Amino acid sequence: MLIGRYKELAAASAAPAERRLERSSSYILLSRLESAPMSIGQLAQAFSLDASTVNRQTAVLLREGLAERIPDPEGGMARKLRITAEGLRRVGEERAYRLSGLATVLKDWTPAELASFAEGLAHFNASIER
């Protein structure tokens, strides 16, 4: 709860010129699309979501020019989504913003505390994905 609250407070105080990427859809989906184009079905499977939910979320990316539909590079029937140059730019800005916020919070932590936190967080993420 505190991490979520910190994120909201930091976002409110930053007042950037352009709208921030939404955590629940744009940032996470675009981060996944950075590595390779994916179909709606592949994204739905990757996030354990219903395809209709992912379809609604990706419609926002398409409308804002952050992703584009392309033919499957591997020759499959389904069209895939690929991140655009603007999408890459926005993901990069959002990632830098988030990392800057984390750096501020963690600046007084010792290397041992950071290592312990990273190990615990990796274990937590793996448990969620299982």
Secondary structure, 3 states (H helix, E strand, C coil): CHHHHHHHHHHHHHCCCCCCCCHHHHHHHHHHHCCCCECHHHHHHHHCCCHHHHHHHHHHHHHCCCEEEECCCCCCCCCEEEECHHHHHHHHHHHHHHHHHHHHHHCCCCHHHHHHHHHHHHHHHHHHHC
